[in-house]
Amino acid sequence: MVKFWNCCREIMKQKPKGMMAYAMTYANAGLNMVDVYQIGDQIPYILSNIQYWRGGKSKEIRSELKRIFEEVK
């Protein structure tokens, strides 16, 4: 789940504006998760709050989170 934690770390580097502030809360909680089922439950919350995030690594992070979600569900 290293890739999930890396995605969470990238989200935490963003400015907490709008929905990104909520995404950062979920990402921060995700950094402490080790159970695959918990991570699978957390990813939809993160994805729903980064849907309007643009620029930087936004597309890469969304794609990676979706891929991880497909693996763990």
LINCOR-V444206 format. One record per pair of residues at least 6 apart in sequence whose C-alpha atoms are under 8 Angstrom apart, sorted by the first residue. I is the first residue (numbers start at 1). J is the second residue. Records with the same first field share a line. If there is no record, write none. Layout:
I->J, J
This chain:
1->34, 36
3->64
4->64, 65, 68
5->30, 31
7->61, 64, 65
8->24, 27, 28, 30, 31
9->27, 28, 31
10->57, 61
11->23, 24, 27
12->24, 27, 28
14->20
15->21
16->24
19->49, 50, 52
20->49, 50, 53
22->49
23->45, 46, 47, 49, 50
24->46
26->42, 45, 46
27->46
30->39, 42
33->39
36->72
37->72, 73
40->69, 72, 73
43->65, 66, 69
47->62, 65
50->58, 62
